[in-house]
Every structure is written in C-alpha cells, then in structure tokens.
Amino acid sequence: MSTEPSQDTKAPAQHWRSYRPLDLHPILVHAMEAFNEQGYHGTSVRNIAGRVGVTVPALYYHYENKQALLATLLETSIKDVLDRCRAAAAEAGPAPLARFCAMVESIVLYMAHRRSLAFLDTEIRSLEPANRARYVALRDYLQHMLLDTVEAGRAEGVFTTEIPADAVRAVLIMCQGVANWFRPDGPLTAEEVAERHVLLSLGTVGHPVRSPARRDPAPYSS
C-alpha cells in the first residue's frame, strides 16, 4: 500500500463535507468494531472471524494477519482525512485564513462522522515498526499541511502565534479528541462541533475571533 499522498488537489466526487455509509470489507468492519470494543491486543483473529461468520483460514485468505487489519484500517482513515483536507483547502482558495478554517472544519467533521474509524488512532502503539512508520509519515503530512498554512498566515499578519508548530499540534490533538466523545444523538451536531473547534483553533494560532451566541449543551455521556 502506497504511503505517498496523492497530489491531486481537485475535490473528490464525494464532497468533503458529505459522508455516506462507511464502505469497508466486512472483515475490516468487524475488526474495527472488535478493536474498539476490546482493544487490539484483547482481540483474536478467531474472534474477528467469528463476528464475520467465516473460518480463520478464510480470513487469512483476505488479510495476512491481525496486524494487517489494523494497518489497513489506520491507513484508510488517515488517507481519507488527507483527501478531504486537501479538497477543503483547494475549495477555500489561497487565503491562509480561509484555508485554515476549512481544513480544521474538514478534520473535525471526519472525527465526528467517522469516529469509530478515527478512534483507532489510539492503537498506533500496536503497529509494528514498518506499519507505524508509514502511518506516522501520513499523519505528519497532515500536520505539515496545517503548519504551512499557519506560517503563510503569520507572514500575512492574520495569525500571531509565536510557536506555530506547537499551536498546530495543539489544534490537531483537540480536533482528534472529538472522536473520543462525540455522539450523533448528543446536544450538538457534527457541524456545530466543527464550528466551535474552528473558533477554538483560530484562538490557538492567534487570530482574534468573536464567539457565536452562547449555548451551553448538556454534558456528553460516554
């Protein structure tokens, strides 16, 4: 599986704000569910095969081992984030402020709409060295996309942070955390959560913002 992100900046056929039902091989779907429920190390190949309704040899016909399942899921997730983030940036145009807002929005929407897949980022520690290196390279690419935009904004005076690399890391950690707590039946929609995180992120990189009319939702339950 190639780790080099596509350089095509055209928006994909499916708009970056649009989310259809997750289209994964049934083995990957059940592996994702098992990893989320039991953790990678708490899940056996036999358990995944049982969930799918196939024999262990049949599962191995499609995927080499449990590690291949995790690596495929994580790379599928980060590549989708990258595609949507690039599409959002391209649609926003060259202005750093607009690009930054669009990219943050795209990341948060992904974390909310694909939370079961995005949550697996917590299992990066379970990746073997070669798989981990591929995944980290893709994740670093996303971080550099945001950092380049923030640096461009600093040059234009729209962002004032004196620690851009730290600010971008903080923004990404905050956005990725949405996958841990967002619930579709909660008090805020994915779009409302994205709007709030854009404002929070702008504050983090040093752009003055006016908060929307205050609305204090009930706490999310886990």
FISE-92854 format. One line per 10 residues: number of its first residue (from 1); their letters; for each residue x, y, z of N, C-alpha, C. Coordinates in steps of 0.05 Angstrom, whole numbers, padded with zeros to 5 digits. Atoms other than C-alpha are relative to their C-alpha. Layout:
! residues N
NUM) A) X/Y/Z/X/Y/Z/X/Y/Z | ...
! end
This chain:
! residues 222
1) MSTEPSQDTK) 00017/-00024/00000/00000/00000/00000/00018/00025/00000 | -00016/-00024/00002/00030/00067/-00021/-00006/00019/00023 | 00003/-00019/-00021/00042/00118/00033/00002/00028/-00010 | -00003/-00027/00011/00053/00177/-00013/-00027/00011/-00006 | 00026/-00011/00005/-00008/00221/-00011/-00003/00010/-00029 | 00005/-00010/00027/-00039/00238/-00078/00003/00030/00000 | -00004/-00028/00002/-00020/00307/-00102/-00024/00014/-00015 | 00023/-00011/00014/-00087/00316/-00138/-00016/00017/00020 | 00014/-00017/-00018/-00120/00376/-00105/-00029/00005/-00008 | 00028/-00002/00007/-00186/00370/-00141/-00018/-00013/00021
11) APAQHWRSYR) 00019/00012/-00020/-00245/00358/-00095/-00009/-00027/-00010 | 00009/00026/00008/-00265/00285/-00096/-00030/00001/-00008 | 00028/00001/00010/-00331/00264/-00128/-00019/00003/00024 | 00015/-00004/-00024/-00358/00259/-00058/00010/00025/00015 | -00009/-00025/-00012/-00355/00329/-00027/00011/-00005/00028 | -00014/00005/-00026/-00310/00335/00034/-00018/00004/00024 | 00019/-00002/-00023/-00370/00354/00078/-00021/-00022/-00001 | 00021/00021/00004/-00411/00295/00053/00010/-00027/00010 | -00008/00026/-00010/-00410/00228/00088/-00021/-00021/-00006 | 00017/00023/00006/-00441/00165/00060/00006/-00022/00020
21) PLDLHPILVH) -00006/00023/-00018/-00445/00099/00099/00028/-00010/-00006 | -00028/00009/00003/-00375/00072/00111/00001/-00025/-00018 | -00002/00021/00020/-00355/00027/00053/00026/-00016/00005 | -00023/00017/-00007/-00307/-00026/00081/-00007/-00029/-00004 | 00004/00029/00001/-00298/-00100/00070/-00011/-00009/00027 | 00012/00009/-00025/-00340/-00137/00122/00021/-00009/00021 | -00021/00008/-00020/-00276/-00166/00154/00011/00025/00014 | -00010/-00025/-00011/-00250/-00095/00164/-00020/00012/00019 | 00021/-00011/-00017/-00317/-00072/00193/00000/-00014/00027 | 00001/00016/-00025/-00318/-00128/00245/00026/00003/00015
31) AMEAFNEQGY) -00025/-00004/-00013/-00244/-00119/00260/00000/00027/00014 | 00002/-00026/-00012/-00256/-00045/00272/-00017/00000/00025 | 00018/00001/-00023/-00314/-00059/00319/00014/-00015/00023 | -00013/00016/-00021/-00274/-00112/00357/00023/00016/00013 | -00022/-00016/-00011/-00213/-00066/00365/-00010/00022/00017 | 00012/-00022/-00016/-00257/-00010/00390/-00011/-00010/00027 | 00013/00011/-00024/-00293/-00055/00440/00020/-00013/00019 | -00017/00017/-00016/-00236/-00099/00464/00030/00008/-00001 | -00028/-00007/00004/-00172/-00065/00442/00014/-00020/-00019 | -00014/00017/00019/-00123/-00092/00392/00011/-00026/00013
41) HGTSVRNIAG) -00012/00024/-00013/-00087/-00139/00440/-00021/-00018/00013 | 00021/00016/-00012/-00152/-00162/00470/-00017/-00015/-00020 | 00016/00012/00022/-00179/-00185/00402/00017/-00021/-00014 | -00014/00021/00015/-00160/-00250/00369/-00011/-00002/-00028 | 00009/00004/00027/-00164/-00268/00296/-00025/-00018/00000 | 00024/00018/-00002/-00213/-00323/00316/-00025/00015/00007 | 00022/-00016/-00008/-00257/-00272/00349/-00011/00016/-00024 | 00009/-00015/00024/-00259/-00229/00286/-00013/-00018/-00020 | 00012/00018/00019/-00272/-00289/00242/-00028/-00009/00009 | 00026/00007/-00011/-00330/-00309/00288/-00020/00022/-00005
51) RVGVTVPALY) 00018/-00022/00005/-00360/-00240/00282/-00009/00002/-00029 | 00006/-00002/00028/-00355/-00242/00207/-00017/-00024/-00009 | 00013/00024/00008/-00381/-00313/00203/00015/-00016/-00020 | -00017/00015/00018/-00322/-00343/00166/00020/-00015/00017 | -00020/00015/-00013/-00267/-00392/00184/00026/00018/00002 | -00026/-00015/-00002/-00198/-00367/00206/00016/-00002/-00026 | -00014/00001/00025/-00166/-00394/00142/-00012/00018/-00022 | 00013/-00018/00020/-00218/-00356/00101/00008/00029/00005 | -00008/-00027/-00006/-00200/-00292/00138/00029/00005/-00009 | -00028/-00003/00008/-00126/-00304/00125/00003/00001/-00031
61) YHYENKQALL) -00001/-00002/00029/-00142/-00311/00051/-00001/00029/-00009 | 00003/-00028/00007/-00161/-00237/00051/00021/00018/00013 | -00019/-00016/-00014/-00114/-00209/00103/00021/-00018/00014 | -00022/00017/-00008/-00046/-00236/00123/-00001/-00007/00030 | 00001/00005/-00029/-00056/-00228/00198/-00015/00023/00013 | 00014/-00020/-00014/-00087/-00185/00252/00014/00028/-00003 | -00015/-00025/00003/-00032/-00132/00244/-00008/00013/-00027 | 00007/-00010/00026/-00051/-00125/00170/-00028/00014/00002 | 00026/-00012/-00003/-00123/-00110/00191/00002/00028/00013 | -00003/-00026/-00014/-00102/-00054/00239/00013/00020/-00019
71) ATLLETSIKD) -00014/-00019/00017/-00053/-00024/00190/-00017/00010/-00023 | 00018/-00008/00022/-00104/-00024/00134/-00021/00020/00010 | 00020/-00018/-00011/-00157/00009/00178/00012/00027/00005 | -00012/-00026/-00007/-00109/00063/00203/00008/00015/-00025 | -00008/-00014/00025/-00082/00079/00133/-00024/00009/-00015 | 00025/-00008/00013/-00152/00080/00104/-00011/00026/00013 | 00010/-00023/-00015/-00172/00130/00158/00017/00025/-00006 | -00016/-00024/00003/-00113/00178/00152/00000/00009/-00029 | 00001/-00008/00028/-00115/00177/00076/-00026/00014/-00007 | 00025/-00014/00004/-00188/00196/00077/00000/00028/00012
81) VLDRCRAAAA) -00003/-00026/-00012/-00173/00253/00125/00016/00019/-00019 | -00017/-00016/00017/-00118/00277/00079/-00015/00009/-00026 | 00015/-00007/00024/-00162/00274/00017/-00020/00022/00005 | 00020/-00020/-00006/-00217/00313/00050/00012/00027/00007 | -00013/-00025/-00008/-00169/00364/00080/00011/00014/-00024 | -00010/-00013/00025/-00136/00377/00012/-00023/00011/-00016 | 00023/-00010/00015/-00204/00384/-00020/-00011/00025/00013 | 00010/-00024/-00014/-00226/00433/00033/00018/00024/-00004 | -00019/-00022/00005/-00163/00474/00025/-00002/00011/-00028 | 00002/-00008/00027/-00170/00475/-00050/-00025/00017/-00005
91) EAGPAPLARF) 00025/-00015/00003/-00242/00498/-00046/00002/00027/00014 | -00002/-00026/-00014/-00224/00553/00004/00016/00021/-00014 | -00016/-00019/00015/-00173/00584/-00042/00026/00006/00014 | -00028/-00005/-00009/-00104/00614/-00029/00002/00015/00027 | -00002/-00015/-00024/-00121/00658/00031/00005/-00018/00024 | -00006/00018/-00023/-00088/00626/00093/-00023/-00002/00020 | 00022/00001/-00020/-00146/00645/00140/-00022/-00019/-00009 | 00021/00017/00010/-00198/00612/00096/00008/-00029/-00002 | -00010/00027/00003/-00155/00552/00082/00002/-00014/00028 | -00003/00011/-00027/-00140/00541/00156/-00028/-00008/00011
101) CAMVESIVLY) 00027/00005/-00010/-00214/00546/00175/-00012/-00025/-00014 | 00011/00023/00015/-00234/00497/00120/00013/-00026/00008 | -00014/00024/-00007/-00181/00447/00138/-00007/-00010/00028 | 00008/00008/-00027/-00198/00447/00212/-00029/-00011/00000 | 00028/00010/00002/-00272/00440/00195/00000/-00028/-00012 | 00000/00026/00013/-00257/00381/00150/00010/-00022/00019 | -00011/00019/-00019/-00216/00346/00204/-00020/-00007/00021 | 00020/00005/-00022/-00269/00355/00258/-00024/-00015/-00011 | 00023/00015/00011/-00325/00332/00212/00007/-00029/-00004 | -00008/00028/00003/-00285/00270/00197/00000/-00015/00027
111) MAHRRSLAFL) -00001/00012/-00027/-00273/00256/00271/-00028/-00006/00011 | 00028/00004/-00009/-00348/00263/00284/-00015/-00021/-00016 | 00015/00018/00017/-00375/00225/00224/00013/-00028/-00002 | -00014/00026/00002/-00322/00170/00223/00014/-00007/00027 | -00013/00002/-00026/-00309/00167/00298/00009/-00029/00006 | -00009/00028/-00005/-00306/00090/00300/00026/-00007/-00013 | -00025/00004/00014/-00251/00090/00249/00022/00018/00010 | -00020/-00019/-00010/-00216/00153/00274/00010/-00007/00028 | -00007/00007/-00027/-00216/00127/00345/00024/-00020/00001 | -00021/00020/00001/-00168/00072/00324/00028/00013/00000
121) DTEIRSLEPA) -00026/-00013/-00003/-00112/00124/00324/00013/-00006/00027 | -00011/00006/-00026/-00105/00106/00397/00016/-00027/-00001 | -00014/00026/00002/-00079/00038/00373/00026/00002/-00016 | -00025/-00003/00014/-00019/00067/00337/00023/-00014/00014 | -00021/00013/-00016/00023/00039/00393/00002/-00030/-00006 | 00000/00029/00005/00003/-00031/00370/00011/-00006/-00028 | -00011/00005/00027/00031/-00022/00299/00029/-00009/00002 | -00027/00008/00003/00094/-00058/00281/00016/00023/-00013 | -00016/-00023/00009/00153/-00012/00263/-00005/00010/-00028 | 00004/-00008/00028/00144/-00012/00188/-00027/00013/-00005
131) NRARYVALRD) 00027/-00011/00003/00069/-00001/00192/-00003/00026/00014 | 00001/-00025/-00015/00078/00052/00245/00013/00023/-00016 | -00015/-00020/00015/00129/00089/00202/-00017/00011/-00023 | 00017/-00009/00022/00080/00091/00143/-00022/00018/00010 | 00023/-00015/-00011/00023/00116/00186/00010/00027/00010 | -00010/-00026/-00011/00065/00169/00221/00008/00019/-00022 | -00007/-00017/00022/00090/00194/00154/-00025/00014/-00011 | 00024/-00011/00010/00019/00205/00131/-00012/00021/00020 | 00010/-00019/-00021/-00001/00238/00197/00017/00025/00000 | -00018/-00023/00001/00060/00283/00193/-00007/00018/-00024
141) YLQHMLLDTV) 00007/-00015/00024/00039/00303/00123/-00024/00019/00006 | 00023/-00016/-00008/-00028/00327/00151/00009/00024/00018 | -00010/-00021/-00018/00008/00366/00206/00015/00022/-00016 | -00015/-00019/00016/00054/00399/00155/-00019/00017/-00018 | 00019/-00016/00016/-00006/00420/00112/-00011/00023/00017 | 00010/-00021/-00017/-00034/00458/00171/00022/00020/00008 | -00022/-00017/-00008/00034/00485/00192/00007/00019/-00022 | -00007/-00017/00022/00049/00512/00123/-00021/00022/-00003 | 00021/-00020/00001/-00018/00548/00124/00002/00021/00022 | -00003/-00019/-00022/-00006/00578/00192/00024/00018/-00004
151) EAGRAEGVFT) -00024/-00016/00006/00064/00601/00171/-00007/00021/-00021 | 00009/-00020/00020/00033/00634/00110/-00017/00022/00012 | 00017/-00019/-00014/-00018/00667/00155/00017/00019/00018 | -00018/-00017/-00016/00037/00692/00201/00014/00021/-00017 | -00014/-00019/00019/00073/00723/00141/-00019/00022/-00008 | 00019/-00020/00008/00009/00760/00124/-00012/00015/00023 | 00009/-00013/-00023/-00005/00780/00195/-00028/-00008/00010 | 00026/00008/-00009/-00070/00742/00203/00001/-00019/00024 | -00005/00017/-00023/-00040/00693/00254/00024/00011/00015 | -00021/-00013/-00016/00003/00718/00311/00015/-00019/00019
161) TEIPADAVRA) -00014/00019/-00017/00025/00655/00347/00030/00001/-00004 | -00029/00001/00002/00099/00655/00362/00011/-00028/00001 | -00008/00028/-00002/00100/00580/00369/-00018/-00017/-00019 | 00019/00012/00020/00066/00556/00304/00000/-00031/00001 | 00000/00030/00000/00089/00483/00308/-00015/-00011/00024 | 00015/00009/-00024/00064/00476/00379/-00030/00005/-00002 | 00029/-00007/00003/-00001/00511/00362/-00014/-00019/-00019 | 00012/00019/00019/-00014/00465/00303/-00003/-00028/00014 | 00003/00026/-00014/00000/00403/00346/-00024/00002/00019 | 00022/-00003/-00019/-00049/00430/00398/-00027/-00001/-00015
171) VLIMCQGVAN) 00025/00000/00016/-00102/00442/00344/-00007/-00029/-00008 | 00006/00027/00009/-00095/00371/00317/-00008/-00018/00023 | 00008/00017/-00023/-00098/00339/00386/-00029/00006/00008 | 00027/-00008/-00008/-00161/00379/00402/-00020/-00011/-00020 | 00018/00010/00021/-00193/00360/00335/-00003/-00030/00002 | 00001/00029/-00001/-00175/00287/00341/-00015/-00010/00024 | 00015/00007/-00024/-00205/00285/00410/-00030/-00003/-00004 | 00029/00001/00005/-00274/00294/00380/-00009/-00029/-00003 | 00007/00029/00005/-00273/00220/00360/-00005/-00014/00027 | 00002/00013/-00026/-00269/00203/00434/-00027/00005/00014
181) WFRPDGPLTA) 00023/-00007/-00015/-00331/00239/00458/-00025/00007/-00016 | 00024/-00009/00016/-00377/00260/00401/-00020/-00023/-00002 | 00022/00019/00004/-00444/00225/00398/-00021/00013/-00019 | 00019/-00012/00019/-00493/00235/00340/-00026/00008/00013 | 00025/-00007/-00013/-00551/00237/00389/00005/00020/00023 | -00006/-00020/-00021/-00516/00289/00433/-00012/00027/-00006 | 00013/-00026/00002/-00535/00362/00442/00010/00017/-00023 | -00010/-00015/00023/-00492/00388/00384/00003/-00018/-00024 | -00005/00015/00025/-00489/00366/00312/00029/00001/-00007 | -00028/00000/00009/-00424/00350/00278/00008/00027/-00011
191) EEVAERHVLL) -00006/-00026/00012/-00428/00416/00241/00004/00021/00022 | -00003/-00019/-00022/-00437/00455/00306/00026/-00005/00015 | -00025/00006/-00013/-00379/00419/00338/00023/00011/-00017 | -00021/-00009/00018/-00336/00435/00277/00002/00031/00001 | -00001/-00029/-00002/-00356/00509/00280/00014/00009/00025 | -00012/-00008/-00025/-00336/00513/00353/00030/-00006/00000 | -00028/00007/00001/-00270/00478/00340/00016/00019/-00019 | -00013/-00020/00017/-00254/00526/00283/00006/00025/00017 | -00004/-00024/-00016/-00263/00584/00332/00022/-00005/00021 | -00020/00007/-00019/-00221/00549/00385/00028/-00001/-00013
201) SLGTVGHPVR) -00025/00003/00014/-00167/00534/00334/00011/00027/-00009 | -00009/-00027/00007/-00165/00606/00310/00012/00014/00024 | -00012/-00012/-00024/-00153/00628/00381/00028/-00012/00006 | -00025/00013/-00006/-00097/00577/00387/00023/00010/-00018 | -00021/-00010/00018/-00060/00604/00326/00002/00030/00000 | -00003/-00029/-00004/-00071/00676/00347/-00015/00017/-00020 | 00017/-00017/00017/-00128/00702/00305/-00024/00008/00017 | 00023/-00009/-00017/-00180/00745/00342/-00026/-00009/-00012 | 00026/00010/00009/-00250/00715/00338/-00021/00010/00019 | 00024/-00006/-00016/-00319/00732/00363/-00015/-00026/00003
211) SPARRDPAPY) 00014/00025/-00005/-00354/00673/00395/-00029/00004/-00009 | 00028/-00001/00006/-00424/00656/00370/-00017/00003/00025 | 00018/-00002/-00023/-00484/00666/00415/00003/-00025/00017 | -00006/00022/-00018/-00472/00623/00476/-00023/-00019/00002 | 00019/00021/-00004/-00507/00557/00481/00014/-00022/00016 | -00013/00020/-00017/-00489/00511/00538/-00015/-00027/-00002 | 00014/00025/00003/-00507/00440/00518/00004/-00017/00025 | -00004/00019/-00021/-00517/00384/00567/00025/-00016/-00005 | -00025/00015/00004/-00454/00343/00580/-00005/-00025/-00016 | 00002/00025/00015/-00440/00285/00534/00005/-00023/00019
221) SS) -00005/00024/-00015/-00444/00216/00563/00017/-00019/-00016 | -00018/00018/00014/-00394/00163/00546/-00014/-00026/-00007
! end
